[in-house]
Amino acid sequence: MIISEKLRKQIQNGVYAPGDQLPSEFDLGRTFGVSRTTVRRAIATLTGLGLVTTQQGKGVFVKPQSKVSFSLANPLTFFDSELAKQGVTSSLQTLQYELTQPDPEIRARLKLAASEAMIYLQEKLILADEVPIAVDLAYFPETVGIALKDNVNNGFTYRTLAISGYDIESAEVSLESRPASYNVRDLLDVPLGSPLLVYHYLAWDKEKVPLVYGETISRADRTFYSVGLKRSQLGF
């Protein structure tokens, strides 16, 4: 593993916290058994990733990592639009898009008929400024999944539905916490068992027919969810 990657993992795993000063070039070179030139290249890479900053005459320090926020008040908002408003460049990688058998919970959520034996599953990795922040699992009824095939790489779930001709009329969302599993740990580059936020969503068309059920599993150190309330909603 290259030096910059080792240091990046140490920063993300909390070995070096925001505001901490990294060891000197000499000490890092001695620790990793490399030259100071190699250390400088590693620091330049970390600087380019926005993980550290160099203070003239003082040293290299870990930068605070800003979190991206998502609104629970408007569950129909497109994720990429939310990130763009915060000055964050979003992208995604489709890890799989396949026909599969749903478990009983998914069947119930999508209100599948007895004759509907299969669904489409899309698993994708969501990145903010090229850093993985979430894994999204979206489950579509088979007819919807077939219609989405040509557009699954063109955007986030709601936008993909929209450009495929599906109008979302309403949605229901919920939030929970879950420890990182082996698979998610590797995708999000977090320690096994670290706390993650899980955003569940279910969206319908105007006929109240479910179009998608899914969950977005995100790093708790890089994301948070917010909701605004009016006085009339406070119950007093």
Summary of the structure (lengths in Angstrom):
residues: 236
radius of gyration: 21.3
end to end distance: 58.2
largest distance: 70.6
contacts: 655
relative contact order: 0.14
helix: 31%
strand: 33%
